[in-house]
């Protein structure tokens, strides 16, 4: 026989439901972004160039020239996005903690 089950169901407020839906959508969006970022690298392949008359052209040695790195505006954009994300997370966590604290009584 089953143990006695509580019949008290916890009803969420509209704000709590909105936070849960927002968190679920954010998790899904982040998962989609992670997949989209990893997919191009996972499916990358090197295709040899083809000569219209004789099929694939044999591989030749070439000179690879690399320059630069990440442009400054991209570094700035990444830093700003990280700072905004951290600020939003800090505010949301502070509000969540504040809502769970008991109200102080002025006396």
Beta strands, then each sheet from edge to edge (+ up, - down):
strand 1: 50-51
strand 2: 55-56
sheet 1: 1+ 2-
end
